[in-house]
């Protein structure tokens, strides 16, 4: 038998031409080569798929944290930033006593917050926050209006004193 009669699948056409009776061996060799390549291909597909899934999960985690971990600005920082830079900013401070004014007719709430850098008037239109009466600190999310010198809040979060903290 010529040496090319025992070769693998790529030369089967030559085997059939030059080695009569080698068709069965060619079919067997082709099947074994394809099964080896098939295993390798499915393993490769599995690894590539796993890497793609891991990258997508990592990207989702990274983007979800970047949106939820925005820093709070101080009152001085809010007042110092340009109009374009202050959109969707978070500012936190203690509610100034006796500064809360609520209009039930307009659903308009105004109050002032303070921190160690200054005082900032807040304007909010919408339903009155549930915890407003007991709140000692507020987080306002919105933008600063430089002309009116008021922080226009789209969302408010009220922080109440914890009943688990020790009284001082």
C-alpha positions, 0 to 999 in steps of 0.5 A: 500500500502506498504511504499516502493511503494511510493519511488523514482526511485532507488527502482522501481524494488522492487516496480514492484516486490512487488506492483502490479499496481505501474508501472505508479507511478514508471515511473512518479517518475523516470521522475521527478527525472531525470528531477531534476538531468538533471537540476542540471547536465546542471547547473553544466555543465554550471558553469564548462564550464564558469570556464574553459572559464574564465581560458582560457581567463585569461591564454591567457591574461597573456601570451600575456602580458608577451611577449609584456612587456619585459623591455628595458636593458641599454647598460651596462646591455647588455654588462654585461650579458652572451651570453645565457641571451642576446637573443631577448633583447631590448636596447634603446638609442639616436642615436649618431650623424654622426654614421649612415652608410648604405650600399645599396649593402648589405642592412647593417646598422650600427650606435651607440646608447648611454644612460647614461651608455655608447655607443653601436654599432648596426648592422642591416641587412635588409631594411632601416627603413623609419624613420631613417633620422629623428630618434633621438632614436632607439630601437634594438631587438636582441642579443649582440655579445661579441666577436665583441662587436656589438649588432646584431639587428633582428628588429629596431624601430625608435623613432622620435621627436614628433611634439606635444612636446614643443621645448626647 
